[in-house]
Amino acid sequence: MRLFKTLAIAVALATPALAEQIGSGMSDGTRYDGPPYSTVGVPAGDAAACREACRGDVRCYAWNYQRALPGEAQSRCELLPNEPTLVWDAEFISGAIGRSSPAPDPDEQVIPRTPDTSGTPAPPPYTPGEPSAADFWGQFAIAEGSEVSGEAYASWNYVAKGDGGITRCAKACDGDSKCRAFNVRSDAELAPRPNVICELKASPGSLLRNPDSTAATKR
């Protein structure tokens, strides 16, 4: 049985269609050695389908595609919530999704978005050497009850404090030259309150209505 399995893996390794797929973002003959939070079936010989399943789920940071044996129509795809140790395993192809780590702001510092119209002097910059609150928020066009469509290149969940976590996500986008837009979502399934999802987007699409989201695009 072991000999048969070894031969089967060798055949899988030689499959032209699969060999052509292995490229950017894929590591052949390796596996992330950690428990998956979900497993899905993908077409046999289609490691890219496993990668896309991970990309499409904001909880997923790494994936393992297990090669199918001859005659099997589907392969096992493991979705992992982190990037554990990478080990050699000829039965697998693996990859990681580049999502940023949570912004290091545990106290959820809030940069006020509403200008003071009482006639009092403007407040100083929120941090010495940084722009004023008006300048900071002036770079964004913010839409409450909306989300920016398009693929997120970085995302994470965190507990929303202060202004609902919007400042924290905006500061992440402000500090990343790739970021052109962000969403702060409180979708019940993926981020039940008090958690939110912050998504950064390099190529934002159109605005979609979402009452559980606040969207912003750089002007």
Secondary structure, 3 states (H helix, E strand, C coil): CHHHHHHHHHHHHCCHHHHHHCCCCCEEEEEECCCCCEEEEEECCCHHHHHHHHHCCCCCCEEEEECCCCCCCEEEEEEECCCCCEEEEEEEEEEECCCCCCCCCCCCCCCCCCCCCCCCCCCCCCCCCCCCHHHHHHCEEEEEEEEECCCCCEEEEEECCCCCCHHHHHHHHHCCCCCCEEEEECCCCCCCCCEEEEEEECCCCCEEEEEEEEEEEEC
